[in-house]
């Protein structure tokens, strides 16, 4: 598959997905079929070509459009979209592992440090509170490359942190405002050492900044905490059911006695 064919297929899939979301979302809808067919053909693209275009800044729409497919209201498009982007992520993980295994001399390390410093400057707002939130988010997101079994060198944690903070600021207002508790909840869960899944999903766009802001604390919590909460709720429900049964039995016995 050539580069132009890949781009044409992606454009066709995007247009079909948008068309399907506006009209009939039934699986038999022509737009749905066109979208699914294009996505399946995109999966056939060579690994090197997919990696090149997914991370190429000239084609940012490829990486940013994942939600159009993975969160589509049509189940077929959503399913195929998740398969496609999971495949591309595996490609990127593998690429990161290969790159991270290369020897790095002092010049490379120095240049990398300089790039990080430039990125920090380019993502500041001039507002000390906002910049502090971005620093905290970046610190949490930068753990992803370490936590992944296969290093991912293509992670741009500063850009993601800036994007997430912007969504938080737009939705919640200032950190020192009325939504300070929500800010603290998000920052805590993002940095929680037992919650790597949340960081990973935010880092790779599975959870957007806009979505993160609207999530309840139970949704953001680690899998372990979610299980504990679920267990508590189930026990509470069982106790309530037993209480109701006991009351009904008591009332029944009372009626018999009278």
Order of alpha helices (4+ residues) and beta strands (2+ residues): alpha-alpha-alpha-alpha-alpha-alpha-alpha-alpha-alpha-alpha-alpha-alpha-alpha-alpha-alpha
